[in-house]
Amino acid sequence: MKAFLERMFHIKERGSSITREILGGLTTFLAMFYILPVNSGMLSGINIADGLGSTEFGAIFLATAIASGVTTILMGLYANFPVALSSGMGVNAFIAFTVCGTLGYNYAEALGLTFVAGIIFVIISVTPLRAWILNAIPKNLKLAVGAGIGFFIAFLGLKNSGIVVANASTYVTLGDFTKLPVLMAIIGIALVLVLGHLKNKKIASFAVIISLFTMGIIDASIGQITLATQGQEALTAIDMPAFFTSGFEYSKLGTISNIFNQCFIHGMDAFTKPATYAVLFALLFVDFFDTAGTLVAVGEEAGIVDKEGNITNAQRALTVDSVGTCIGAVTGTTTITSFVESTTGISAGARTGFQALLQVYFSF
């Protein structure tokens, strides 16, 4: 088995080992599993189409899990690239609040536009047009895209933890640091920074995973104590997690049938609306350049990008990413794209597509 994996993924050739790939897959999973509840919460409650009701949390959850898993497996096997994929943060907000919320498209139409954008992306990825576009982008700009995505995700984390909040005058301001969840979030960030700068390279490499486990256990323990001593209302008041919760309804997973394949059944109705082509261009533009920047950032970290910023197996990686967008639209979720969080697994030593397969394995 070891020889087979070496031949298939070139693990030693890229300076990695099976142990590092396993740890990298686990680390990437822990850094990305937040996407399932966040994406599901953001997209739930949107009108699917006339007479079909609204999207359910469980349906989006299952659609995102299926599309992410299938596409990540393809990335590992076909492209041998150490990157995991899921519904892109930012694109889901654009669809939820702008496309559906402001422009009035229903969810099926949004999925239809996502599917068409994915098809165009596939065409770009398998033709010389891909090379022309990528070669025209300076390496520093490609790296800047990855950095920008990282800053956006960091901002989402700060916002969701309450470290920063909305403000009418300055748009954002510091939150209430007397609240327990905010203090715990700050402690968690500090723990990552401290562990990441230790001289012990093994501990530093796993700063994120150690911090996730540590803070998860501490936070859930506080929440469980509150449940036992003060009741459910107190837990809601301080907004701390618990080890056991009845908030997720598994019966709602079956409602994926309401959104599955709707990109074909009702989705193409979107092309009767005047704003469609502007939305389609926005989805395609964001997907392509988001992916290009992320792949360069991940490839740079993994050491599989040359001096000009050209990516090893770039065509295969872009093709998988574009096919993933189509898979996501069919199952019922927004644009599936490469995630810069994959660098957490690379920092743990992973360098090949085996890491991507393991990330999917750990998710089960």
RACOR-V527103 format. One record per helix or strand of 2 or more residues. SS is the DSSP state (@ for helix, = for strand). FROM is the first residue (numbers start at 1). TO is the last residue. Records with the same first field share a line. If there is no record, write none. Layout:
# RACOR-V527103
SS = FROM-TO + FROM-TO
This chain:
# RACOR-V527103
@ = 2-9 + 18-32 + 34-43 + 57-79 + 91-100 + 107-125 + 128-136 + 139-161 + 180-196 + 201-205 + 207-230 + 232-238 + 250-258 + 262-265 + 267-272 + 276-302 + 314-331 + 342-347 + 354-363
= = 85-87 + 164-167 + 171-174 + 336-338
